[in-house]
């Protein structure tokens, strides 16, 4: 009798554990090593502005700012998290020795914001240096997390006047979210890098 009951219940348990829609959540953006770091802000309450460590003591001081738009390129996107990290003025990702998670690779020069209804963002930091071997232009890594999609990376912030940023390197850039190359302008004593971001632009599998 017990065996008969178990056999009768097996289809019921299989039904409970199945994906009845036959579909799995679609991932966008392709592979993204280290993008999980976008969730490592801990207890911090995210707002549209963040100041990275070293801003007060390092130069040239830099403000990254702009508007995050929905995929139509016109409607401001709210509730979007942006995560940035970069090297110091010697071209390394500095660490204090107590880092956890992706901080062990990204270092402590990193920050997070969340857009409000205006879609605007601002990071206060400083201009990083290229890697000591000169293999890559100066850059600031950028990851995005939309409320209804997985996290994915966007083109790095790069600098128009960087001699390492050759035409060959520019041609290889996918322009994810739009071009990341800019020419910071002096505004109120600080270099201001303006970059608008269009969600989904040149992002694989984006709908």
C-alpha positions as CSV (number, residue, x, y, z in Angstrom):
1,X,0.0,0.0,0.0
2,X,2.8,2.4,0.9
3,X,4.6,1.8,-2.4
4,X,1.4,2.4,-4.3
5,X,0.9,5.8,-2.5
6,X,4.4,6.9,-3.2
7,X,4.1,6.1,-6.9
8,X,0.8,8.1,-7.0
9,X,2.4,11.1,-5.4
10,X,5.5,11.3,-7.6
11,X,3.8,13.1,-10.5
12,X,2.4,15.6,-7.9
13,X,5.9,16.4,-6.6
14,X,7.3,16.6,-10.1
15,X,4.6,19.1,-11.0
16,X,5.5,21.3,-8.0
17,X,9.1,21.4,-9.0
18,X,8.7,21.9,-12.7
19,X,9.0,25.1,-14.7
20,X,5.4,24.9,-16.0
21,X,5.9,27.8,-18.4
22,X,8.7,25.9,-20.1
23,X,10.7,29.1,-20.0
24,X,13.8,30.4,-18.1
25,X,14.5,34.0,-17.4
26,X,16.4,35.5,-20.4
27,X,19.8,36.8,-19.7
28,X,21.0,40.0,-21.5
29,X,24.5,41.3,-22.2
30,X,26.4,38.0,-22.5
31,X,29.1,37.0,-20.1
32,X,30.2,39.5,-17.4
33,X,33.0,38.5,-15.1
34,X,32.8,40.5,-11.9
35,X,29.5,42.1,-12.6
36,X,28.2,40.7,-9.3
37,X,30.2,43.4,-7.6
38,X,27.3,45.8,-8.3
39,X,25.6,44.2,-5.3
40,X,28.5,44.8,-2.9
41,X,27.4,48.2,-1.6
42,X,26.4,46.6,1.7
43,X,24.3,48.7,4.0
44,X,24.7,51.8,2.0
45,X,21.6,53.6,1.0
46,X,22.0,54.4,-2.7
47,X,21.2,57.8,-4.1
48,X,22.0,59.4,-7.5
49,X,25.3,60.8,-6.2
50,X,28.4,59.0,-4.8
51,X,31.9,60.1,-3.9
52,X,34.7,57.6,-4.3
53,X,37.6,57.2,-1.8
54,X,40.5,59.4,-2.6
55,X,38.5,62.2,-4.2
56,X,39.6,64.8,-1.6
57,X,43.3,63.8,-1.7
58,X,43.9,63.0,-5.4
59,X,43.9,65.0,-8.6
60,X,42.9,65.8,-11.2
61,X,39.5,65.7,-9.6
62,X,36.8,64.3,-11.9
63,X,33.0,64.3,-11.9
64,X,31.2,61.7,-14.0
65,X,27.7,62.7,-14.8
66,X,24.8,62.4,-17.2
67,X,21.4,60.9,-17.6
68,X,20.4,57.2,-17.9
69,X,17.7,56.8,-20.5
70,X,15.4,53.9,-21.2
71,X,15.9,52.0,-24.5
72,X,14.0,54.7,-26.5
73,X,16.9,57.1,-25.7
74,X,14.5,59.7,-24.5
75,X,12.7,58.6,-21.3
76,X,14.8,59.0,-18.1
77,X,15.2,55.6,-16.4
78,X,14.7,55.4,-12.6
79,X,15.8,52.8,-10.1
80,X,18.9,51.9,-12.1
81,X,22.1,51.0,-10.2
82,X,25.5,52.0,-11.7
83,X,28.7,50.6,-10.3
84,X,32.1,52.1,-11.2
85,X,35.7,51.2,-10.2
86,X,39.1,52.3,-11.5
87,X,42.9,52.4,-10.9
88,X,44.7,55.0,-8.8
89,X,47.3,57.5,-10.1
90,X,49.9,54.7,-10.4
91,X,47.7,52.5,-12.6
92,X,46.9,49.8,-10.1
93,X,43.7,48.8,-8.3
94,X,44.7,49.7,-4.7
95,X,43.8,47.5,-1.8
96,X,43.9,47.9,2.0
97,X,44.1,44.2,2.6
98,X,40.7,43.7,4.2
99,X,38.7,43.6,1.0
100,X,36.1,40.9,0.4
101,X,34.3,39.7,-2.6
102,X,35.2,41.4,-5.9
103,X,36.9,44.1,-3.9
104,X,39.9,41.8,-3.8
105,X,40.3,42.4,-7.5
106,X,38.6,45.7,-8.1
107,X,40.3,47.4,-5.1
108,X,38.6,50.1,-3.0
109,X,38.3,52.9,-5.5
110,X,34.7,52.1,-6.4
111,X,31.2,53.5,-6.0
112,X,27.5,52.9,-6.5
113,X,24.5,55.1,-7.3
114,X,20.8,54.6,-8.0
115,X,19.0,56.9,-10.3
116,X,15.8,58.7,-9.3
117,X,12.9,59.7,-11.6
118,X,15.2,62.2,-13.4
119,X,17.6,59.4,-14.5
120,X,20.6,61.5,-13.6
121,X,23.8,60.3,-11.9
122,X,27.0,61.7,-10.6
123,X,30.3,60.1,-9.3
124,X,32.9,62.3,-7.8
125,X,36.4,60.8,-8.1
126,X,39.7,61.5,-9.9
127,X,41.2,60.7,-13.2
128,X,42.8,57.2,-13.1
129,X,46.2,56.3,-14.7
130,X,46.8,53.7,-17.4
131,X,48.2,50.3,-16.4
132,X,51.9,50.5,-15.7
133,X,52.7,48.5,-18.8
134,X,50.7,50.9,-21.0
135,X,48.7,48.0,-22.4
136,X,45.3,49.7,-21.9
137,X,44.1,53.3,-22.0
138,X,43.0,55.1,-18.9
139,X,39.5,53.8,-18.1
140,X,36.8,53.6,-15.5
141,X,34.8,50.4,-15.5
142,X,31.0,50.6,-15.5
143,X,28.3,48.0,-14.7
144,X,24.5,48.6,-14.8
145,X,21.6,46.8,-13.1
146,X,18.1,47.6,-14.3
147,X,15.2,46.7,-12.0
148,X,13.8,44.0,-14.3
149,X,17.0,42.6,-15.8
150,X,20.3,41.0,-14.8
151,X,23.4,43.1,-14.4
152,X,25.6,43.7,-17.4
153,X,28.7,45.8,-18.4
154,X,28.8,49.0,-20.4
155,X,31.7,50.6,-22.3
156,X,34.3,52.0,-20.0
157,X,34.6,55.7,-19.5
158,X,37.7,56.7,-21.6
159,X,39.4,59.9,-22.4
160,X,39.6,61.5,-25.8
161,X,43.0,63.0,-25.2
162,X,44.5,59.6,-24.1
163,X,47.4,58.8,-26.5
164,X,47.1,55.1,-25.7
165,X,43.5,55.2,-27.1
166,X,44.5,54.7,-30.7
167,X,42.2,54.5,-33.7
168,X,42.7,50.7,-33.7
169,X,41.5,50.4,-30.1
170,X,38.6,52.8,-30.8
171,X,37.4,50.6,-33.7
172,X,37.1,47.6,-31.3
173,X,34.8,49.3,-28.8
174,X,31.3,47.9,-29.0
175,X,29.7,51.2,-27.7
176,X,27.5,49.3,-25.2
177,X,25.1,51.8,-23.8
178,X,26.6,54.4,-26.1
179,X,30.1,55.7,-26.5
180,X,32.2,55.9,-23.3
181,X,34.7,58.3,-24.8
182,X,34.6,61.8,-23.6
183,X,36.4,65.1,-23.2
184,X,36.1,66.4,-19.6
185,X,35.6,70.1,-19.3
186,X,36.6,72.4,-16.4
187,X,33.5,73.3,-14.5
188,X,33.7,75.0,-11.1
189,X,37.3,73.9,-10.6
190,X,36.7,70.2,-11.4
191,X,36.9,68.2,-14.6
192,X,33.4,67.2,-15.6
193,X,32.9,64.2,-17.9
194,X,29.4,64.2,-19.3
195,X,28.0,60.9,-20.6
196,X,24.4,59.9,-21.3
197,X,23.6,56.2,-21.2
198,X,20.9,54.4,-23.3
199,X,19.9,51.1,-21.7
200,X,20.0,48.2,-24.0
201,X,21.9,50.0,-26.8
202,X,24.2,47.5,-28.5
203,X,23.5,45.0,-25.7
204,X,23.1,41.3,-26.9
205,X,19.7,39.7,-26.3
206,X,18.1,42.9,-25.1
207,X,14.4,43.4,-25.7
